[in-house]
Amino acid sequence: MIFKQTRIGKDGQPFTIYKFRTMDDQGNITRPLLRRSGLDELPQLWNIVRGDMTLFGPRPEIPEIHDRCRAVVGPVWNERLRVKPGLLSLASVTGRIRTEARYTPDVKVEQAILDATMIEDLSWKMRWAILCRLPRTILAGQP
């Protein structure tokens, strides 16, 4: 089943993101393999085709979390709005944003720094580094 959710994109514009549903309405994980492996993100390829997202870029946040992060992290958080959000990011393969602590202020600061680093240097070398870390990230899974 496909799940739709509003996320914040380039220039702060909202868009609809597509994912495979992995949780029920009470927040219980119903498809653990899809969730742990990150395969629930595959429908976002449609977002790439539509032009809402790119393959490489900062992961988009839901509006409420985006607003909280902007307040806690500060102006560096808005740097991520200069570019289209992506399916793959430096933060998602090297940081702690795939852990239980992903919504804590220190993790969001770390994410903002990694996103800013990627935005400033989205070279083929950076893209290759992200792709090389992807299998390990998928195998490690997320909670």
Backbone torsions as a table, in degrees:
resi	resn	phi	psi	omega
1	MET	NA	138.6	-179.7
2	ILE	-90.6	137.1	179.8
3	PHE	-111.6	133.3	177.3
4	LYS	-112.8	142.0	-178.7
5	GLN	-150.6	146.1	176.8
6	THR	-80.3	132.8	175.9
7	ARG	-130.5	165.1	179.2
8	ILE	-96.6	127.6	-177.5
9	GLY	-111.8	-157.8	-178.5
10	LYS	-56.3	139.8	-179.7
11	ASP	58.7	21.9	177.4
12	GLY	76.6	12.6	-178.9
13	GLN	-80.8	131.0	176.9
14	PRO	-73.1	149.9	174.3
15	PHE	-148.3	166.2	-180.0
16	THR	-96.4	124.4	177.9
17	ILE	-101.5	149.4	-179.6
18	TYR	-115.9	136.7	178.3
19	LYS	-145.7	161.8	168.8
20	PHE	-77.7	136.8	178.9
21	ARG	-69.9	127.2	179.3
22	THR	-124.6	-1.0	-179.6
23	MET	-133.4	153.2	174.6
24	ASP	-90.8	-177.9	-176.0
25	ASP	-65.8	-19.5	178.9
26	GLN	-90.6	-0.4	179.4
27	GLY	89.1	10.5	178.0
28	ASN	-84.5	136.2	179.0
29	ILE	-73.4	125.5	-177.1
30	THR	-107.2	-20.2	179.1
31	ARG	-132.2	76.2	-172.5
32	PRO	-61.8	-35.9	-179.3
33	LEU	-64.2	-45.5	177.8
34	LEU	-60.9	-43.0	-176.9
35	ARG	-69.6	-49.2	-177.7
36	ARG	-62.7	-37.2	-176.8
37	SER	-81.9	-16.4	-176.4
38	GLY	84.5	3.4	-179.3
39	LEU	-68.5	-13.2	175.9
40	ASP	-66.2	-13.0	180.0
41	GLU	-84.5	-10.9	-175.5
42	LEU	-54.1	-37.9	177.9
43	PRO	-60.0	-13.9	177.6
44	GLN	-69.0	-10.8	172.1
45	LEU	-60.2	-32.4	175.4
46	TRP	-64.4	-38.0	176.1
47	ASN	-62.7	-34.4	177.7
48	ILE	-68.5	-45.4	178.7
49	VAL	-60.4	-41.0	-179.7
50	ARG	-70.3	-19.4	-179.7
51	GLY	95.0	5.7	177.7
52	ASP	-76.1	-28.4	-175.2
53	MET	-136.1	168.5	172.0
54	THR	-121.7	174.9	178.0
55	LEU	-70.0	-42.4	-178.6
56	PHE	-115.8	125.9	178.5
57	GLY	169.9	172.0	178.7
58	PRO	-62.3	142.0	178.1
59	ARG	-67.6	135.9	-179.3
60	PRO	-76.8	146.7	179.1
61	GLU	-108.8	159.0	172.6
62	ILE	-73.0	153.8	-173.9
63	PRO	-53.8	-42.4	-177.2
64	GLU	-64.0	-43.4	179.9
65	ILE	-70.6	-38.7	177.3
66	HIS	-57.6	-46.8	-179.1
67	ASP	-63.4	-41.7	178.1
68	ARG	-63.7	-42.3	-179.1
69	CYS	-66.5	-39.4	178.4
70	ARG	-61.0	-39.2	179.8
71	ALA	-70.5	-39.6	-176.4
72	VAL	-82.8	-45.3	-174.2
73	VAL	-81.1	-36.4	179.7
74	GLY	99.1	-162.8	-172.3
75	PRO	-59.5	-28.5	-179.3
76	VAL	-62.3	-26.8	179.0
77	TRP	-62.2	-36.1	-178.2
78	ASN	-71.9	-15.4	177.3
79	GLU	-57.2	-32.8	-178.1
80	ARG	-67.0	-16.7	-179.9
81	LEU	-82.6	-6.3	179.2
82	ARG	-71.0	-20.5	-176.2
83	VAL	-127.3	164.1	175.2
84	LYS	-67.1	145.1	175.2
85	PRO	-67.0	160.4	-176.8
86	GLY	-126.9	164.1	175.1
87	LEU	-76.1	-36.3	-179.1
88	LEU	-119.6	135.2	178.6
89	SER	-136.9	158.8	175.7
90	LEU	-61.1	-40.6	-179.5
91	ALA	-63.9	-35.6	-176.3
92	SER	-75.3	-20.5	179.4
93	VAL	-105.5	-11.5	-179.5
94	THR	-123.2	-23.1	-174.8
95	GLY	-92.9	-166.0	-177.9
96	ARG	-104.0	20.2	-175.6
97	ILE	-76.6	-4.3	175.2
98	ARG	-106.4	27.2	-179.8
99	THR	-117.6	174.2	177.7
100	GLU	-59.9	-29.6	-175.4
101	ALA	-87.2	13.6	-171.4
102	ARG	-61.2	-18.4	-179.2
103	TYR	-103.5	8.4	178.4
104	THR	-80.2	151.6	-177.1
105	PRO	-55.9	-41.9	-177.8
106	ASP	-66.4	-34.2	177.1
107	VAL	-69.8	-38.7	178.9
108	LYS	-67.4	-35.0	174.9
109	VAL	-64.6	-45.9	177.5
110	GLU	-58.5	-43.6	179.2
111	GLN	-61.9	-44.4	-179.3
112	ALA	-61.9	-39.9	179.0
113	ILE	-66.7	-45.2	178.5
114	LEU	-64.5	-39.3	177.3
115	ASP	-63.4	-44.6	179.4
116	ALA	-62.8	-39.3	177.1
117	THR	-61.2	-44.7	-179.5
118	MET	-66.9	-40.8	-179.3
119	ILE	-62.8	-40.8	-178.9
120	GLU	-72.0	-26.7	-177.1
121	ASP	-136.2	70.1	177.9
122	LEU	-93.8	57.2	179.4
123	SER	-80.7	172.7	175.8
124	TRP	-63.4	-31.8	177.5
125	LYS	-63.2	-43.5	178.5
126	MET	-64.8	-44.5	179.7
127	ARG	-61.5	-41.7	178.9
128	TRP	-63.1	-41.4	179.6
129	ALA	-62.0	-40.5	178.5
130	ILE	-64.9	-46.8	-179.8
131	LEU	-62.7	-37.8	179.9
132	CYS	-66.6	-32.0	179.4
133	ARG	-83.2	-16.0	-174.8
134	LEU	-58.9	-47.4	-179.7
135	PRO	-58.6	-41.9	179.2
136	ARG	-64.2	-39.0	178.6
137	THR	-64.3	-43.8	179.4
138	ILE	-64.0	-44.4	-179.4
139	LEU	-66.7	-34.3	178.7
140	ALA	-70.2	-31.0	177.9
141	GLY	71.5	-178.0	175.5
142	GLN	-135.2	157.8	-179.6
143	PRO	-65.3	NA	NA
